[in-house]
């Protein structure tokens, strides 16, 4: 691709986030907000519920907050691209808008997208990148 966007975030980081977001997306609503039993007593079903102290959520938030501003802007741009808010040919304009909108709530914003993992993977495929390529290299 001649005018392929210059990503400031490594493909490995995007794929890691997509994988974590997929794990987070499968969480179900909390059915027992204050379980009094031992986790093994209820078949460990609480790990499938979206509790506020969820380890996957915490890991995603920590990961995103650990990225620099350019990497966070790229993530938002990729999410928008994968969601259909633009095309790969309009990457620069889409990224400029993401940069203007950047704030310190990027993690919360991205976690609020129910299909974040799909959006990231769709955007990568539009740009000619695939997370499966990383798995083959290992």
C-alpha positions, 0 to 999 in steps of 0.5 A: 500500500503506497500511502499506508499510515505510519502507526506509532503503536506496535502491532503487538500492542494492538493485538494484545489489546484486541485479545484482552478486549475480547476477554472483557467483551464476553463478561456478563452482567453481575447476577450476585453483586455480593456473593457470600460463598467461596468461588469454588462453591458457585463453580467460579461463575463470578469470573464471567461477570463484569465486576467493578474490580475485574482483573481483565478491566484493570489490566486493560486500563493499566495497559492503555494508561501506560501508552504514550499519547501518540499510541493512545491516539492511534488506538482511538483512530484504529477503533474509529476506522474499524467502526466505519467512521472513516477509510484508510485513505482518510487516516490522517484526517481521522487521526487528527480528529482523535488527537484533538479529542484526546484526554486522560479518559482514553481507557474508559472511552475505549472500554465503552465500545462493546465491539472494541476487539472487532473494531481494532482487528477490522482496522488492522485488516484494512491497513494490511495487518493481521494479528495472526501473522504475529502468532505464526512468527512465534 
